[in-house]
Each structure stands twice: as C-alpha cells, then as structure tokens.
Amino acid sequence: MASVKWLPEAIADFERLYIFLEGKDTDAAARAASAILDGTAVLKTSPRIGKPMPDDTGRRELIVSFGAGAYILRYMLQDEKTVIIIRVWHSRENR
C-alpha cells in the first residue's frame, strides 16, 4: 500500500474548494471533502489508476465524480510506495 503526501498547493486547493462550497451548502462541502479523500484512499491501493498526462512528466490525473461535475486530483508517483498530490480542482473551474 502506498502512502499519500500532499504538496502545500494541493492542501490550499482542498481548503479553497471546501470553503467555497461551505458558503453555499455545508452538507455538500462535507460530501465533497469526503469524495476527494476517498479518491486519495484509492490511490493508496492503486497508485497507477489515474490517467497519465501526455507531457512525459510522469504526472497523472484521477477524476473523482461528484454530482454533475468532478474533482480532479493531479498527482505523481515519487516511487512505487509514495503518491504526491500536486493540485486539486473542480472540473468546472477556469484554471
């Protein structure tokens, strides 16, 4: 089983997404946070499940469905036992 580490930018993304939703619907914010964390749990057991990015950097993206949209977890494998979460955003965000 792999361990999951979060870069500071990814933690800030997670907090930003939570705060945005919390202002609209606290239950939805809690469900969104759970969905994102469930996605990271999947990465612990299946670190290569995400789609590789086409830029040969080794980065991958895991799409976590949520309601009509999804959350995208961008990550990379430091080694076979360590997943690094790089960024997190909602699919409807204008990045």
C-alpha positions in Angstrom: 0.0 0.0 0.0 1.3 3.4 -1.0 1.4 6.5 1.3 -0.1 9.7 0.1 1.6 13.1 0.7 0.1 16.5 -0.2 2.0 19.4 -1.5 1.1 22.8 0.2 -0.5 24.0 -3.0 -2.8 20.9 -3.0 -3.8 21.5 0.6 -4.6 25.1 -0.2 -6.7 23.9 -3.2 -8.6 21.5 -0.9 -9.2 24.2 1.7 -10.3 26.7 -1.0 -12.8 24.2 -2.6 -14.2 23.4 0.8 -14.6 27.0 1.9 -16.3 27.8 -1.4 -18.9 25.1 -1.1 -19.3 25.6 2.7 -20.6 29.1 2.0 -23.4 27.6 -0.2 -24.2 24.3 1.5 -22.3 22.8 4.5 -23.5 19.2 3.8 -22.3 19.4 0.2 -19.0 20.7 1.4 -18.6 17.8 3.7 -19.6 15.3 1.0 -17.1 16.9 -1.4 -14.3 16.7 1.1 -15.2 13.0 1.7 -15.2 12.3 -2.1 -11.8 13.9 -2.5 -10.4 12.0 0.5 -11.9 8.8 -0.9 -10.1 9.4 -4.1 -6.8 9.6 -2.2 -7.6 6.4 -0.5 -8.0 4.7 -3.9 -4.5 6.0 -4.8 -3.1 4.2 -1.8 -4.1 0.8 -3.2 -4.0 1.6 -6.9 -1.5 4.4 -7.4 -1.4 4.0 -11.2 -5.2 4.2 -11.6 -5.2 7.8 -12.8 -4.7 8.8 -16.5 -1.1 9.7 -17.4 -0.7 13.2 -18.7 0.5 13.5 -22.3 3.6 15.6 -21.4 6.0 12.9 -20.3 6.4 14.4 -16.8 5.1 11.3 -15.0 2.1 13.3 -13.7 -1.3 11.6 -13.6 -4.9 12.8 -13.1 -7.6 11.0 -11.1 -11.2 12.1 -11.8 -13.4 11.9 -8.7 -17.1 12.2 -9.7 -19.2 14.5 -7.6 -22.7 15.5 -8.5 -22.9 16.9 -12.0 -19.1 17.6 -12.0 -16.0 16.1 -10.7 -12.8 16.9 -8.8 -9.5 16.3 -10.4 -6.6 15.2 -8.4 -3.3 15.8 -10.2 -0.5 13.6 -8.7 2.7 11.9 -9.4 4.5 8.8 -8.1 7.6 9.6 -6.2 8.3 5.9 -6.1 6.1 2.8 -6.1 5.1 3.4 -2.5 4.6 7.2 -2.4 1.9 9.3 -4.2 2.4 13.1 -4.2 -0.9 15.1 -4.6 0.2 18.1 -6.6 -3.1 20.0 -7.2 -6.8 19.6 -6.7 -9.6 21.5 -8.6 -13.2 21.2 -9.6 -13.9 20.3 -13.2 -15.9 23.5 -13.7 -13.2 25.8 -12.6 -11.5 28.1 -15.1 -7.9 27.2 -14.3 
